């Protein structure tokens, strides 16, 4: 069921906005011949965003049923708790992105970097979802109820999504939003994915976004580990 929303976006919005590329100015901003080619990496990264950011719900539920306490007293490193949950979410996201990629192929999207490039795209989405899961867990560790956590996580997702170039090109944004987009980790994650879909193996063009995503994920691992090393009640 978690795939339904991105698939609706892909099938419906990808076709609704198809007329953007009929306008030369719109096509120049997008940098593609079809809006669906531009949007496919955005839908993949949105899947990673939503699946990762709601990972914290599982922690609150573990705390409610007492399973978290059992993990805390078990003979294992506390950092293994968030790391294990983050890795599980990353693997789920990679599977979801594979399915979305298959549907995109059926809709006529051509992955310029080929099958190997598609595997890199899957890994980037998994890495970004891994980091977002860490953020979610770092927040969720301070909550004991789903009702308190849910609005906080919802508050994060919409600004991240709409201040990035996942769905609309940065060139179409006002100046102040373009400045925010440059600092948005979602923008840096989707940029190398879009390069692999549209342009192929332009490594130099994709390197900045990939490097930022790697550093972002490493930083979040440290943050999540610190959050779980403190006393938890």
Secondary structure, DSSP 8 states (H G I E B T S, - for coil): -HHHHHHHIIIIIHHHGGGGGGSHHHHHHHTSS-HHHHHHHHHHHHHHHHHHHTTHHHHHHHHHHTHHHHHHHSSS-THHHHHHHHHHHHHHHHHHHHHHHHHHHHTT---TTHHHHHHHHHHHHHHHHHHHHHHHHHHHTT-S-HHHHHHHHHHHHHHHHHTTTSSS-GGGS-HHHHHHHHH-HHHHHHHHHHHHHHT---HHHHHHHHHHHHHHHHHHHHHHHHHHHS---
